[in-house]
C-alpha cells in the first residue's frame, strides 16, 4: 500500500530509470536483462524486470520510427547489432581492429549491454517516447506482440531520397530552421571525422599494447633460458618483463576507458545527429507540400475550390505542427548532446590522468627495484 501511495503522490517527481546490467548467450541469441524503476503511473509497478533479445530492440525502434509517424520528434538512434556467433565476432574485430586484433576483446557482452542501455535511457529521457505504448510493452509485456517490422516501400524510400537531395539548396523561410540545417550537417560531418581519427588512435593503442605483451613475454623467456646461470641477470630480465606486462595492462586500461567514454558517446551522437537530419528533412518535405497545396488552391476551379482549400489547410497544419515540435526537440537535443559530450570528455580526461599517475608510480617503483637488482 505504501508503494501505491508513493506512486500516486503528485509531489513525487517523474522518474523512469532503465538499466541493462547483464546479458546471456542462448545459442546464437543474446538475451538482455532489463531492469526498470519508475514513478510513472502508466506502469503497473514501481520496479520491473524482464529479458529481451536484440530483435525486440529492433521491434521497439521500428514501432517508434516507422509504424508511428515521428513528425517533429528526433528518434534516438538504434544501437548496432551485436555479433551473435564466433564467426561474426571475429569478422567484426577484423573490421574494427585488423587481423592481428581478432583474439582481443573476446567478451563483447558488456559493450552490447551498454549500447542497448543507452538507447533505452535516451527513450526514457524523451518527453514523447517515455510514455509511448511500445516502450511500455517492451518493459512490461510478457511476451511482446508479434515482432513484425514495418518497412517503408522501396518506392517511398527512393522518393524521399530524391526529394531530400533536391531540397538541400532550398532556402527555409524560418531562419532558425535554416541555421539548424547547416549546423546539424556540419556537426554530423565533424563527428564522423572525429570518430574515424579516434578509432585509428584506439587501434594503434591496442596494437602497441599487444607489442608490449609480446616484448614482455620474450624478455621473460630470455631471462629464464639463455642466462639462467646468472641469478642477478635472470632476476633483472624477469622483473623487466613484469614491468612491460604492467605497461601493457595500463595501455589496455587507457584504451578501454577511452572506448567506453569518449568513443562510445561520440558514436551515439553521430547517429543521433543523423536522426536530427531526418527530422529536418521531414519538415522540409512538408514545407514543399504546403507550398504546393497553397499554389493548387489558388489555381483551383470553383468546383474543386473547397477540396483544394481543405488540402491546403491540412498541409499547413501539419507543417506548423512539425515546426512547433521540431523547434522544441532541437533545443532539448542540443542540451542533451552538449551535456553528454562534456560528461564523456571529463570522464575521458579523468581516466587518462588517473591511469597516467598509476603508470608513473609503477614505473618509478619498478626502476628503483631494477637498480637494486643491478647493484647486487
Secondary structure, 3 states (H helix, E strand, C coil): CHHHHHHHCCCCCCCEEEEEEEEEEECCEEEEEEEEEECCCCCCCCEEEEEEEHHHHHHHHHHHHHHCCCCCCCCCCCCCCCCCCHHHHHHHHHHHHCHHHCCCCCCCHHHHHHHHHHHHHHHHHCCCHHHCHHHHHHHHCCCCCCCCCCCCCHHHHHHHHHHHHHCCCCCCCCHHHHHHHHHHHHHHHHHHHHHHHHHHHHHHHHHHHHHHHHHHHHHHHHHHCCCCCCHHHHHHHHHHHHHHHHHHHHHHHHHHHHHHHHHHHHHHHHHHHHHHHHHHHHHHHHHHHHHHHHHHHHHCCHHHHHHHHHHHHHHHHHHHHHHHHHHHHHHHHHHHHHHHHHHHHHHHHHHHHHHHHHHHHHHHHHHHHHHHHHHC
